[in-house]
């Protein structure tokens, strides 16, 4: 039994969920079993900067970057599954990492 583990990451969770649906549909259509998508904890990176370059040390502004992740396991992929997933065009901004 071979398993492909795919980890997806994106800043926008809607784009990430849409890409995960496309991959699940493609894998199931070619005869592979799919586990997931399983949501992983969201990574939040916060930055604090001064609003003014001269004075007002207490006046600050905060920014954050949220990285959403999902895990998807493809169990017993067929050669057609691998070909279909390689040809699949995902949305911009989605980072895909595949482990065997």
Secondary structure per residue as TSV (DSSP state, phi and psi in degrees):
chain	resnum	aa	ss	phi	psi
A	1	X	-	360.0	116.5
A	2	X	-	-99.0	143.5
A	3	X	E	-130.9	128.8
A	4	X	E	-96.7	125.6
A	5	X	E	-105.3	122.1
A	6	X	E	-113.2	131.5
A	7	X	E	-115.8	123.4
A	8	X	E	-110.0	142.4
A	9	X	E	-138.9	143.8
A	10	X	E	-161.3	160.9
A	11	X	S	-82.6	-23.4
A	12	X	-	-112.0	118.5
A	13	X	H	-69.3	-26.3
A	14	X	H	-68.6	-42.1
A	15	X	H	-65.5	-38.2
A	16	X	H	-64.9	-44.9
A	17	X	H	-66.1	-37.4
A	18	X	H	-64.7	-42.6
A	19	X	H	-65.4	-39.0
A	20	X	H	-63.9	-39.8
A	21	X	H	-63.1	-40.8
A	22	X	H	-62.3	-42.0
A	23	X	H	-69.0	-41.5
A	24	X	H	-62.2	-45.4
A	25	X	H	-63.0	-41.3
A	26	X	H	-65.2	-43.9
A	27	X	H	-66.4	-42.6
A	28	X	H	-68.7	-34.5
A	29	X	H	-65.5	-29.5
A	30	X	T	-94.3	3.1
A	31	X	T	100.0	9.7
A	32	X	-	-94.6	154.1
A	33	X	E	-91.2	146.6
A	34	X	E	-126.6	134.4
A	35	X	E	-113.1	122.3
A	36	X	E	117.4	-167.0
A	37	X	E	-74.4	137.6
A	38	X	E	-104.6	120.1
A	39	X	E	-74.0	135.0
A	40	X	E	-100.0	164.5
A	41	X	E	-59.3	143.1
A	42	X	E	-78.3	129.9
A	43	X	E	-90.0	123.1
A	44	X	E	-113.7	120.3
A	45	X	E	-111.1	120.9
A	46	X	E	-110.9	141.6
A	47	X	E	-126.5	134.4
A	48	X	E	-117.1	126.9
A	49	X	E	-129.2	155.3
A	50	X	E	-73.1	139.5
A	51	X	S	-75.9	-36.2
A	52	X	-	-112.0	139.1
A	53	X	S	-79.4	-10.3
A	54	X	S	-110.0	-64.5
A	55	X	S	-127.6	-167.2
A	56	X	-	66.1	66.0
A	57	X	T	-63.1	-28.7
A	58	X	T	-78.7	-16.1
A	59	X	-	-88.4	108.4
A	60	X	E	-130.7	160.7
A	61	X	E	-125.7	142.2
A	62	X	E	-117.0	139.1
A	63	X	E	-125.8	154.0
A	64	X	E	-142.5	150.1
A	65	X	E	-119.2	122.7
A	66	X	E	-105.0	127.0
A	67	X	E	-113.3	114.0
A	68	X	E	-93.4	142.1
A	69	X	E	-134.0	149.7
A	70	X	E	-136.1	147.3
A	71	X	E	-114.7	137.7
A	72	X	E	-136.1	123.1
A	73	X	E	-103.8	128.4
A	74	X	E	-109.2	113.3
A	75	X	E	-97.1	134.5
A	76	X	S	51.5	61.9
A	77	X	-	-72.9	140.1
A	78	X	-	-88.1	165.4
A	79	X	H	-59.2	-32.3
A	80	X	H	-66.2	-34.8
A	81	X	H	-63.8	-45.9
A	82	X	H	-62.6	-44.3
A	83	X	H	-62.7	-43.8
A	84	X	H	-65.4	-38.3
A	85	X	H	-71.5	-32.8
A	86	X	H	-68.9	-32.6
A	87	X	H	-85.3	-10.4
A	88	X	-	-68.3	131.6
A	89	X	-	-102.0	110.9
A	90	X	-	-92.6	166.1
A	91	X	-	-66.7	154.8
A	92	X	T	-67.9	142.7
A	93	X	T	94.0	1.8
A	94	X	-	-103.2	122.1
A	95	X	E	-96.4	125.8
A	96	X	E	-117.6	130.5
A	97	X	E	-127.1	123.8
A	98	X	E	-115.4	130.1
A	99	X	E	-119.2	144.1
A	100	X	-	-96.0	360.0
